[in-house]
Amino acid sequence: MLCLIGCLFLDTARNAALARECNEYSASVQKAHPTRFSFYANLPNVFCDWEGALKELNYAFDVLGAEGVCLFPQYDGHYLGHSA
């Protein structure tokens, strides 16, 4: 499984650019070695940029062929499932 770094910078544009770069790299490694690696997508900070996260999720699955997604248990002090 390839799951590189999380995209947690405060700047939403940097979040989105880093997630895209990580996902494209991870997908290329997985395609070069399909029996050795799986590709799980990284997303921008889901609490700060829902639209960017959904856009990257769609791109990662529809274009890059991600097999899953990496989520952190918390973003900016909010745990997954928080009402935010």
N, C-alpha and C positions, 0 to 999 in steps of 0.2 A: 504494500500500500504506500502510495506517495501522498503525503500531506505535509506540505512545507511549513511555512511560518504563518501565523495569524496576521490579519490585516487590521490593526487596532489603532492606527494613527488617528489623531483628532480631525485632520483635514480630510473631508469626504472625497475630494478628488484624488488625493494620494492613496486613500484606502482602495478606491476602485481601480486605479492604475496598478497598484501592487498586487491585488487579487488577480487581475487579468494576466499580468506577467507571470505570476506563480502558476496559474492554471495552464497557460500555454506551454510553459516549460515542463510541468508535470505530465501533461498530455503527450508531449513529444517524447519524453523518456518512456512512458508506458507504451507508446506505439512502436518505439525502437526495440523494446524488450517485453512483449505482451505476456510471456509466460513467467516473467519475474516480478512484474509490478502491476498494481492496480492504481487507478487515478481517482482520488477523492478531492472534490473542488474546495478551494478556499473562498470565503466570502468577505466582502467589506463588513465593517461593524454593523450588525443587523439592527441595533437600537438607534444608531445615528443616521443610517441611510438605508431604509427599507427598500426604496425603489432601486437603488444601486445593487443591493444584495439580491433582489429578485431578478434584475437584469443579468447579473453575473451568473446566477443559478441557471437561468434559461440558456445562456451562452455555453456554460460548462457542460450541461447535459445535451443540448440539441446540436451544438457545433463540435465540441471537443470530445464528447463521448464519456463524460465522467460516470463513474459507477456509484458514487455516493457523494456526501458533502461532509466537511469538517466543521463542527461548531464548538465554540468554547463554552464552558458552563456559565460564564458571565461576561458581560460587555459593559464597560463604564460603571461598574458597581451594581448592575442589574443582572440577576440570574435569569436564565431561560424560564419562561412561564410568567415572568413579572408582567404586570398589567401595562407597562410602558410599551 
